[in-house]
Amino acid sequence: MKGTEGMTRAALLGLCGGLLLGGLFLLGVGLKTHLSPADCTGLSEMECGFTREAAQEMGRRQVIVGAALMALGAAVVVLVRSSVKRPDGRAG
């Protein structure tokens, strides 16, 4: 049973690492998208305005989803770490 518990814990920690890295990447891309101006080369004024609004909204959503992924990954890490038993039998 010890090997199965270790494998499950390793899989959960790997999943958490992926969530944290993915969330961090999405947060960075979202901030870049939200803060950088849209390229309006060859677009009319109306098209440029729509492109800017769409880029800002997409960046805002990417920031929110990236932060949520990071929070989810951190929460699972805390849950996995709190369920680890010490060799003397106590939780810790």
Biopython code that builds the backbone (N, CA, C, O; Angstrom):
import numpy as np
from Bio.PDB.StructureBuilder import StructureBuilder

atoms = [
    (1, "MET", "N", (0.807, -1.202, 0.000)),
    (1, "MET", "CA", (0.000, 0.000, 0.000)),
    (1, "MET", "C", (0.851, 1.268, 0.000)),
    (1, "MET", "O", (0.435, 2.310, -0.507)),
    (2, "LYS", "N", (2.032, 1.163, 0.570)),
    (2, "LYS", "CA", (2.887, 2.350, 0.679)),
    (2, "LYS", "C", (3.255, 2.888, -0.702)),
    (2, "LYS", "O", (3.294, 4.102, -0.901)),
    (3, "GLY", "N", (3.529, 1.986, -1.668)),
    (3, "GLY", "CA", (3.895, 2.405, -3.016)),
    (3, "GLY", "C", (2.751, 3.105, -3.726)),
    (3, "GLY", "O", (2.972, 4.069, -4.458)),
    (4, "THR", "N", (1.527, 2.627, -3.515)),
    (4, "THR", "CA", (0.356, 3.228, -4.149)),
    (4, "THR", "C", (0.106, 4.639, -3.609)),
    (4, "THR", "O", (-0.223, 5.553, -4.365)),
    (5, "GLU", "N", (0.267, 4.805, -2.297)),
    (5, "GLU", "CA", (0.076, 6.130, -1.694)),
    (5, "GLU", "C", (1.127, 7.104, -2.210)),
    (5, "GLU", "O", (0.824, 8.264, -2.491)),
    (6, "GLY", "N", (2.345, 6.636, -2.331)),
    (6, "GLY", "CA", (3.413, 7.490, -2.839)),
    (6, "GLY", "C", (3.189, 7.876, -4.289)),
    (6, "GLY", "O", (3.458, 9.011, -4.682)),
    (7, "MET", "N", (2.698, 6.938, -5.083)),
    (7, "MET", "CA", (2.421, 7.206, -6.488)),
    (7, "MET", "C", (1.275, 8.203, -6.633)),
    (7, "MET", "O", (1.334, 9.101, -7.472)),
    (8, "THR", "N", (0.233, 8.046, -5.816)),
    (8, "THR", "CA", (-0.899, 8.973, -5.852)),
    (8, "THR", "C", (-0.458, 10.373, -5.439)),
    (8, "THR", "O", (-0.843, 11.368, -6.053)),
    (9, "ARG", "N", (0.349, 10.429, -4.399)),
    (9, "ARG", "CA", (0.840, 11.730, -3.933)),
    (9, "ARG", "C", (1.715, 12.388, -4.994)),
    (9, "ARG", "O", (1.608, 13.593, -5.226)),
    (10, "ALA", "N", (2.569, 11.616, -5.634)),
    (10, "ALA", "CA", (3.432, 12.156, -6.685)),
    (10, "ALA", "C", (2.600, 12.655, -7.868)),
    (10, "ALA", "O", (2.892, 13.705, -8.440)),
    (11, "ALA", "N", (1.564, 11.897, -8.229)),
    (11, "ALA", "CA", (0.697, 12.313, -9.337)),
    (11, "ALA", "C", (-0.035, 13.610, -8.995)),
    (11, "ALA", "O", (-0.147, 14.502, -9.836)),
    (12, "LEU", "N", (-0.529, 13.716, -7.773)),
    (12, "LEU", "CA", (-1.215, 14.940, -7.358)),
    (12, "LEU", "C", (-0.273, 16.138, -7.336)),
    (12, "LEU", "O", (-0.644, 17.234, -7.756)),
    (13, "LEU", "N", (0.936, 15.927, -6.849)),
    (13, "LEU", "CA", (1.901, 17.027, -6.832)),
    (13, "LEU", "C", (2.313, 17.421, -8.252)),
    (13, "LEU", "O", (2.534, 18.602, -8.522)),
    (14, "GLY", "N", (2.418, 16.451, -9.158)),
    (14, "GLY", "CA", (2.698, 16.766, -10.559)),
    (14, "GLY", "C", (1.568, 17.552, -11.190)),
    (14, "GLY", "O", (1.805, 18.505, -11.932)),
    (15, "LEU", "N", (0.340, 17.154, -10.900)),
    (15, "LEU", "CA", (-0.827, 17.881, -11.384)),
    (15, "LEU", "C", (-0.836, 19.304, -10.843)),
    (15, "LEU", "O", (-1.141, 20.248, -11.572)),
    (16, "CYS", "N", (-0.505, 19.458, -9.580)),
    (16, "CYS", "CA", (-0.457, 20.789, -8.975)),
    (16, "CYS", "C", (0.623, 21.646, -9.616)),
    (16, "CYS", "O", (0.421, 22.837, -9.850)),
    (17, "GLY", "N", (1.764, 21.041, -9.899)),
    (17, "GLY", "CA", (2.829, 21.776, -10.582)),
    (17, "GLY", "C", (2.373, 22.254, -11.949)),
    (17, "GLY", "O", (2.650, 23.389, -12.339)),
    (18, "GLY", "N", (1.675, 21.390, -12.680)),
    (18, "GLY", "CA", (1.139, 21.787, -13.982)),
    (18, "GLY", "C", (0.125, 22.907, -13.869)),
    (18, "GLY", "O", (0.129, 23.838, -14.674)),
    (19, "LEU", "N", (-0.748, 22.821, -12.868)),
    (19, "LEU", "CA", (-1.739, 23.884, -12.658)),
    (19, "LEU", "C", (-1.060, 25.212, -12.317)),
    (19, "LEU", "O", (-1.441, 26.266, -12.825)),
    (20, "LEU", "N", (-0.055, 25.143, -11.453)),
    (20, "LEU", "CA", (0.647, 26.374, -11.061)),
    (20, "LEU", "C", (1.395, 26.991, -12.237)),
    (20, "LEU", "O", (1.331, 28.202, -12.448)),
    (21, "LEU", "N", (2.104, 26.165, -13.004)),
    (21, "LEU", "CA", (2.844, 26.694, -14.150)),
    (21, "LEU", "C", (1.904, 27.205, -15.244)),
    (21, "LEU", "O", (2.141, 28.262, -15.830)),
    (22, "GLY", "N", (0.842, 26.449, -15.512)),
    (22, "GLY", "CA", (-0.135, 26.887, -16.504)),
    (22, "GLY", "C", (-0.830, 28.172, -16.091)),
    (22, "GLY", "O", (-1.049, 29.063, -16.911)),
    (23, "GLY", "N", (-1.174, 28.262, -14.814)),
    (23, "GLY", "CA", (-1.797, 29.476, -14.310)),
    (23, "GLY", "C", (-0.868, 30.674, -14.373)),
    (23, "GLY", "O", (-1.289, 31.778, -14.716)),
    (24, "LEU", "N", (0.397, 30.454, -14.041)),
    (24, "LEU", "CA", (1.379, 31.529, -14.107)),
    (24, "LEU", "C", (1.571, 32.006, -15.549)),
    (24, "LEU", "O", (1.643, 33.208, -15.806)),
    (25, "PHE", "N", (1.653, 31.060, -16.482)),
    (25, "PHE", "CA", (1.800, 31.413, -17.896)),
    (25, "PHE", "C", (0.580, 32.186, -18.393)),
    (25, "PHE", "O", (0.722, 33.215, -19.054)),
    (26, "LEU", "N", (-0.610, 31.695, -18.077)),
    (26, "LEU", "CA", (-1.837, 32.351, -18.523)),
    (26, "LEU", "C", (-1.980, 33.729, -17.888)),
    (26, "LEU", "O", (-2.465, 34.661, -18.530)),
    (27, "LEU", "N", (-1.565, 33.865, -16.645)),
    (27, "LEU", "CA", (-1.588, 35.163, -15.973)),
    (27, "LEU", "C", (-0.656, 36.139, -16.676)),
    (27, "LEU", "O", (-1.023, 37.292, -16.902)),
    (28, "GLY", "N", (0.544, 35.691, -17.024)),
    (28, "GLY", "CA", (1.488, 36.553, -17.730)),
    (28, "GLY", "C", (1.000, 36.958, -19.111)),
    (28, "GLY", "O", (1.106, 38.123, -19.493)),
    (29, "VAL", "N", (0.466, 36.000, -19.861)),
    (29, "VAL", "CA", (-0.069, 36.306, -21.191)),
    (29, "VAL", "C", (-1.251, 37.257, -21.083)),
    (29, "VAL", "O", (-1.392, 38.175, -21.891)),
    (30, "GLY", "N", (-2.101, 37.036, -20.083)),
    (30, "GLY", "CA", (-3.251, 37.904, -19.891)),
    (30, "GLY", "C", (-2.850, 39.328, -19.549)),
    (30, "GLY", "O", (-3.438, 40.282, -20.058)),
    (31, "LEU", "N", (-1.855, 39.473, -18.690)),
    (31, "LEU", "CA", (-1.381, 40.831, -18.359)),
    (31, "LEU", "C", (-0.789, 41.514, -19.582)),
    (31, "LEU", "O", (-1.026, 42.699, -19.818)),
    (32, "LYS", "N", (-0.017, 40.760, -20.360)),
    (32, "LYS", "CA", (0.570, 41.340, -21.579)),
    (32, "LYS", "C", (-0.519, 41.737, -22.561)),
    (32, "LYS", "O", (-0.465, 42.820, -23.142)),
    (33, "THR", "N", (-1.502, 40.874, -22.751)),
    (33, "THR", "CA", (-2.601, 41.162, -23.680)),
    (33, "THR", "C", (-3.421, 42.343, -23.201)),
    (33, "THR", "O", (-3.809, 43.200, -23.995)),
    (34, "HIS", "N", (-3.684, 42.389, -21.909)),
    (34, "HIS", "CA", (-4.528, 43.449, -21.351)),
    (34, "HIS", "C", (-3.843, 44.812, -21.373)),
    (34, "HIS", "O", (-4.492, 45.833, -21.598)),
    (35, "LEU", "N", (-2.535, 44.826, -21.142)),
    (35, "LEU", "CA", (-1.828, 46.099, -21.008)),
    (35, "LEU", "C", (-1.223, 46.624, -22.307)),
    (35, "LEU", "O", (-1.013, 47.830, -22.439)),
    (36, "SER", "N", (-0.942, 45.750, -23.263)),
    (36, "SER", "CA", (-0.318, 46.228, -24.500)),
    (36, "SER", "C", (-1.392, 46.702, -25.483)),
    (36, "SER", "O", (-2.470, 46.113, -25.559)),
    (37, "PRO", "N", (-1.100, 47.752, -26.223)),
    (37, "PRO", "CA", (-2.096, 48.253, -27.185)),
    (37, "PRO", "C", (-2.228, 47.309, -28.374)),
    (37, "PRO", "O", (-1.269, 46.647, -28.770)),
    (38, "ALA", "N", (-3.438, 47.261, -28.938)),
    (38, "ALA", "CA", (-3.690, 46.414, -30.103)),
    (38, "ALA", "C", (-3.066, 47.043, -31.341)),
    (38, "ALA", "O", (-2.994, 48.267, -31.451)),
    (39, "ASP", "N", (-2.615, 46.206, -32.272)),
    (39, "ASP", "CA", (-2.039, 46.690, -33.522)),
    (39, "ASP", "C", (-3.176, 47.000, -34.496)),
    (39, "ASP", "O", (-3.911, 46.103, -34.909)),
    (40, "CYS", "N", (-3.312, 48.265, -34.855)),
    (40, "CYS", "CA", (-4.425, 48.698, -35.708)),
    (40, "CYS", "C", (-3.969, 49.038, -37.127)),
    (40, "CYS", "O", (-4.631, 49.811, -37.820)),
    (41, "THR", "N", (-2.860, 48.475, -37.560)),
    (41, "THR", "CA", (-2.361, 48.745, -38.902)),
    (41, "THR", "C", (-3.349, 48.219, -39.940)),
    (41, "THR", "O", (-3.689, 47.036, -39.935)),
    (42, "GLY", "N", (-3.803, 49.086, -40.815)),
    (42, "GLY", "CA", (-4.705, 48.702, -41.892)),
    (42, "GLY", "C", (-6.156, 48.541, -41.475)),
    (42, "GLY", "O", (-6.961, 48.030, -42.253)),
    (43, "LEU", "N", (-6.512, 48.961, -40.269)),
    (43, "LEU", "CA", (-7.889, 48.835, -39.797)),
    (43, "LEU", "C", (-8.570, 50.196, -39.750)),
    (43, "LEU", "O", (-7.919, 51.223, -39.557)),
    (44, "SER", "N", (-9.872, 50.191, -39.926)),
    (44, "SER", "CA", (-10.630, 51.436, -39.793)),
    (44, "SER", "C", (-10.751, 51.787, -38.309)),
    (44, "SER", "O", (-10.371, 50.996, -37.445)),
    (45, "GLU", "N", (-11.274, 52.959, -38.025)),
    (45, "GLU", "CA", (-11.417, 53.406, -36.638)),
    (45, "GLU", "C", (-12.354, 52.477, -35.856)),
    (45, "GLU", "O", (-12.090, 52.153, -34.698)),
    (46, "MET", "N", (-13.443, 52.055, -36.494)),
    (46, "MET", "CA", (-14.397, 51.167, -35.829)),
    (46, "MET", "C", (-13.771, 49.793, -35.578)),
    (46, "MET", "O", (-13.922, 49.226, -34.496)),
    (47, "GLU", "N", (-13.076, 49.267, -36.574)),
    (47, "GLU", "CA", (-12.422, 47.964, -36.417)),
    (47, "GLU", "C", (-11.341, 48.017, -35.347)),
    (47, "GLU", "O", (-11.170, 47.072, -34.577)),
    (48, "CYS", "N", (-10.613, 49.128, -35.305)),
    (48, "CYS", "CA", (-9.553, 49.290, -34.310)),
    (48, "CYS", "C", (-10.145, 49.338, -32.901)),
    (48, "CYS", "O", (-9.609, 48.724, -31.978)),
    (49, "GLY", "N", (-11.240, 50.064, -32.738)),
    (49, "GLY", "CA", (-11.901, 50.136, -31.431)),
    (49, "GLY", "C", (-12.398, 48.770, -30.986)),
    (49, "GLY", "O", (-12.250, 48.395, -29.823)),
    (50, "PHE", "N", (-12.984, 48.033, -31.914)),
    (50, "PHE", "CA", (-13.470, 46.689, -31.585)),
    (50, "PHE", "C", (-12.304, 45.776, -31.208)),
    (50, "PHE", "O", (-12.401, 45.006, -30.253)),
    (51, "THR", "N", (-11.208, 45.860, -31.954)),
    (51, "THR", "CA", (-10.032, 45.033, -31.672)),
    (51, "THR", "C", (-9.460, 45.353, -30.294)),
    (51, "THR", "O", (-9.084, 44.447, -29.551)),
    (52, "ARG", "N", (-9.395, 46.626, -29.955)),
    (52, "ARG", "CA", (-8.878, 47.022, -28.633)),
    (52, "ARG", "C", (-9.769, 46.511, -27.510)),
    (52, "ARG", "O", (-9.282, 45.984, -26.509)),
    (53, "GLU", "N", (-11.081, 46.670, -27.683)),
    (53, "GLU", "CA", (-12.009, 46.195, -26.646)),
    (53, "GLU", "C", (-11.938, 44.675, -26.492)),
    (53, "GLU", "O", (-11.949, 44.154, -25.377)),
    (54, "ALA", "N", (-11.866, 43.972, -27.623)),
    (54, "ALA", "CA", (-11.781, 42.511, -27.573)),
    (54, "ALA", "C", (-10.490, 42.057, -26.892)),
    (54, "ALA", "O", (-10.504, 41.119, -26.095)),
    (55, "ALA", "N", (-9.374, 42.721, -27.206)),
    (55, "ALA", "CA", (-8.093, 42.353, -26.600)),
    (55, "ALA", "C", (-8.110, 42.627, -25.098)),
    (55, "ALA", "O", (-7.588, 41.832, -24.317)),
    (56, "GLN", "N", (-8.703, 43.745, -24.692)),
    (56, "GLN", "CA", (-8.773, 44.044, -23.262)),
    (56, "GLN", "C", (-9.633, 43.024, -22.521)),
    (56, "GLN", "O", (-9.266, 42.560, -21.441)),
    (57, "GLU", "N", (-10.766, 42.682, -23.102)),
    (57, "GLU", "CA", (-11.641, 41.706, -22.459)),
    (57, "GLU", "C", (-10.980, 40.328, -22.399)),
    (57, "GLU", "O", (-11.070, 39.641, -21.382)),
    (58, "MET", "N", (-10.324, 39.929, -23.470)),
    (58, "MET", "CA", (-9.643, 38.634, -23.483)),
    (58, "MET", "C", (-8.513, 38.618, -22.446)),
    (58, "MET", "O", (-8.340, 37.631, -21.731)),
    (59, "GLY", "N", (-7.760, 39.693, -22.367)),
    (59, "GLY", "CA", (-6.695, 39.787, -21.371)),
    (59, "GLY", "C", (-7.235, 39.713, -19.952)),
    (59, "GLY", "O", (-6.643, 39.062, -19.091)),
    (60, "ARG", "N", (-8.350, 40.376, -19.709)),
    (60, "ARG", "CA", (-8.972, 40.352, -18.379)),
    (60, "ARG", "C", (-9.392, 38.924, -18.016)),
    (60, "ARG", "O", (-9.162, 38.469, -16.895)),
    (61, "ARG", "N", (-9.999, 38.233, -18.959)),
    (61, "ARG", "CA", (-10.425, 36.859, -18.685)),
    (61, "ARG", "C", (-9.227, 35.928, -18.486)),
    (61, "ARG", "O", (-9.276, 35.029, -17.646)),
    (62, "GLN", "N", (-8.164, 36.135, -19.245)),
    (62, "GLN", "CA", (-6.967, 35.313, -19.072)),
    (62, "GLN", "C", (-6.352, 35.527, -17.696)),
    (62, "GLN", "O", (-5.881, 34.577, -17.071)),
    (63, "VAL", "N", (-6.354, 36.764, -17.224)),
    (63, "VAL", "CA", (-5.817, 37.051, -15.891)),
    (63, "VAL", "C", (-6.654, 36.349, -14.825)),
    (63, "VAL", "O", (-6.108, 35.757, -13.893)),
    (64, "ILE", "N", (-7.972, 36.413, -14.959)),
    (64, "ILE", "CA", (-8.852, 35.785, -13.973)),
    (64, "ILE", "C", (-8.674, 34.273, -13.967)),
    (64, "ILE", "O", (-8.549, 33.668, -12.902)),
    (65, "VAL", "N", (-8.662, 33.657, -15.144)),
    (65, "VAL", "CA", (-8.523, 32.202, -15.221)),
    (65, "VAL", "C", (-7.131, 31.764, -14.760)),
    (65, "VAL", "O", (-7.001, 30.739, -14.091)),
    (66, "GLY", "N", (-6.091, 32.526, -15.109)),
    (66, "GLY", "CA", (-4.742, 32.195, -14.650)),
    (66, "GLY", "C", (-4.622, 32.253, -13.134)),
    (66, "GLY", "O", (-4.014, 31.378, -12.519)),
    (67, "ALA", "N", (-5.205, 33.291, -12.535)),
    (67, "ALA", "CA", (-5.182, 33.398, -11.073)),
    (67, "ALA", "C", (-5.983, 32.266, -10.431)),
    (67, "ALA", "O", (-5.586, 31.741, -9.391)),
    (68, "ALA", "N", (-7.104, 31.890, -11.041)),
    (68, "ALA", "CA", (-7.906, 30.786, -10.507)),
    (68, "ALA", "C", (-7.145, 29.461, -10.589)),
    (68, "ALA", "O", (-7.192, 28.667, -9.650)),
    (69, "LEU", "N", (-6.446, 29.213, -11.699)),
    (69, "LEU", "CA", (-5.650, 27.990, -11.812)),
    (69, "LEU", "C", (-4.545, 27.942, -10.763)),
    (69, "LEU", "O", (-4.287, 26.897, -10.167)),
    (70, "MET", "N", (-3.901, 29.075, -10.547)),
    (70, "MET", "CA", (-2.843, 29.119, -9.540)),
    (70, "MET", "C", (-3.416, 28.873, -8.144)),
    (70, "MET", "O", (-2.814, 28.159, -7.342)),
    (71, "ALA", "N", (-4.573, 29.460, -7.854)),
    (71, "ALA", "CA", (-5.199, 29.249, -6.551)),
    (71, "ALA", "C", (-5.614, 27.790, -6.373)),
    (71, "ALA", "O", (-5.449, 27.226, -5.291)),
    (72, "LEU", "N", (-6.146, 27.181, -7.423)),
    (72, "LEU", "CA", (-6.535, 25.773, -7.355)),
    (72, "LEU", "C", (-5.323, 24.883, -7.126)),
    (72, "LEU", "O", (-5.365, 23.971, -6.300)),
    (73, "GLY", "N", (-4.249, 25.145, -7.851)),
    (73, "GLY", "CA", (-3.025, 24.367, -7.655)),
    (73, "GLY", "C", (-2.470, 24.518, -6.252)),
    (73, "GLY", "O", (-2.045, 23.537, -5.642)),
    (74, "ALA", "N", (-2.470, 25.734, -5.738)),
    (74, "ALA", "CA", (-1.966, 25.969, -4.379)),
    (74, "ALA", "C", (-2.850, 25.289, -3.340)),
    (74, "ALA", "O", (-2.345, 24.758, -2.350)),
    (75, "ALA", "N", (-4.159, 25.299, -3.552)),
    (75, "ALA", "CA", (-5.067, 24.651, -2.606)),
    (75, "ALA", "C", (-4.848, 23.142, -2.573)),
    (75, "ALA", "O", (-4.877, 22.535, -1.502)),
    (76, "VAL", "N", (-4.630, 22.536, -3.730)),
    (76, "VAL", "CA", (-4.406, 21.091, -3.763)),
    (76, "VAL", "C", (-3.056, 20.746, -3.123)),
    (76, "VAL", "O", (-2.933, 19.721, -2.453)),
    (77, "VAL", "N", (-2.054, 21.589, -3.324)),
    (77, "VAL", "CA", (-0.758, 21.365, -2.664)),
    (77, "VAL", "C", (-0.937, 21.392, -1.155)),
    (77, "VAL", "O", (-0.392, 20.544, -0.448)),
    (78, "VAL", "N", (-1.696, 22.363, -0.656)),
    (78, "VAL", "CA", (-1.925, 22.459, 0.793)),
    (78, "VAL", "C", (-2.674, 21.228, 1.297)),
    (78, "VAL", "O", (-2.346, 20.698, 2.358)),
    (79, "LEU", "N", (-3.670, 20.769, 0.551)),
    (79, "LEU", "CA", (-4.415, 19.574, 0.968)),
    (79, "LEU", "C", (-3.537, 18.331, 0.963)),
    (79, "LEU", "O", (-3.622, 17.507, 1.874)),
    (80, "VAL", "N", (-2.700, 18.192, -0.051)),
    (80, "VAL", "CA", (-1.820, 17.022, -0.120)),
    (80, "VAL", "C", (-0.786, 17.080, 0.996)),
    (80, "VAL", "O", (-0.502, 16.062, 1.628)),
    (81, "ARG", "N", (-0.227, 18.243, 1.245)),
    (81, "ARG", "CA", (0.789, 18.381, 2.297)),
    (81, "ARG", "C", (0.186, 18.156, 3.685)),
    (81, "ARG", "O", (0.848, 17.607, 4.565)),
    (82, "SER", "N", (-1.074, 18.578, 3.886)),
    (82, "SER", "CA", (-1.664, 18.418, 5.214)),
    (82, "SER", "C", (-2.059, 16.968, 5.490)),
    (82, "SER", "O", (-2.209, 16.590, 6.652)),
    (83, "SER", "N", (-2.229, 16.155, 4.461)),
    (83, "SER", "CA", (-2.616, 14.758, 4.682)),
    (83, "SER", "C", (-1.418, 13.834, 4.817)),
    (83, "SER", "O", (-1.596, 12.629, 4.996)),
    (84, "VAL", "N", (-0.205, 14.363, 4.738)),
    (84, "VAL", "CA", (0.997, 13.535, 4.860)),
    (84, "VAL", "C", (1.183, 13.142, 6.327)),
    (84, "VAL", "O", (1.069, 13.985, 7.217)),
    (85, "LYS", "N", (1.466, 11.878, 6.573)),
    (85, "LYS", "CA", (1.686, 11.393, 7.941)),
    (85, "LYS", "C", (3.195, 11.302, 8.210)),
    (85, "LYS", "O", (3.977, 10.916, 7.342)),
    (86, "ARG", "N", (3.567, 11.661, 9.409)),
    (86, "ARG", "CA", (4.947, 11.530, 9.828)),
    (86, "ARG", "C", (5.233, 10.074, 10.174)),
    (86, "ARG", "O", (4.301, 9.301, 10.395)),
    (87, "PRO", "N", (6.505, 9.687, 10.223)),
    (87, "PRO", "CA", (6.854, 8.291, 10.570)),
    (87, "PRO", "C", (6.359, 7.873, 11.957)),
    (87, "PRO", "O", (6.105, 6.690, 12.184)),
    (88, "ASP", "N", (6.215, 8.834, 12.899)),
    (88, "ASP", "CA", (5.763, 8.472, 14.249)),
    (88, "ASP", "C", (4.234, 8.379, 14.333)),
    (88, "ASP", "O", (3.688, 8.160, 15.414)),
    (89, "GLY", "N", (3.534, 8.548, 13.184)),
    (89, "GLY", "CA", (2.088, 8.374, 13.170)),
    (89, "GLY", "C", (1.279, 9.644, 13.271)),
    (89, "GLY", "O", (0.066, 9.631, 13.059)),
    (90, "ARG", "N", (1.946, 10.754, 13.596)),
    (90, "ARG", "CA", (1.206, 12.005, 13.725)),
    (90, "ARG", "C", (1.076, 12.663, 12.345)),
    (90, "ARG", "O", (1.910, 12.455, 11.463)),
    (91, "ALA", "N", (0.029, 13.448, 12.180)),
    (91, "ALA", "CA", (-0.155, 14.206, 10.933)),
    (91, "ALA", "C", (0.764, 15.405, 10.989)),
    (91, "ALA", "O", (1.076, 15.905, 12.069)),
    (92, "GLY", "N", (1.199, 15.868, 9.833)),
    (92, "GLY", "CA", (2.051, 17.040, 9.865)),
    (92, "GLY", "C", (2.519, 17.357, 8.560)),
    (92, "GLY", "O", (3.259, 18.326, 8.388)),
]
sb = StructureBuilder()
sb.init_structure("model")
sb.init_model(0)
sb.init_chain("A")
sb.init_seg("    ")
for serial, (resi, resn, name, xyz) in enumerate(atoms, 1):
    if name == "N":
        sb.init_residue(resn, " ", resi, " ")
    sb.init_atom(name, np.array(xyz, "f"), 0.0, 1.0, " ", f" {name:<3s}", serial, name[0])
structure = sb.get_structure()
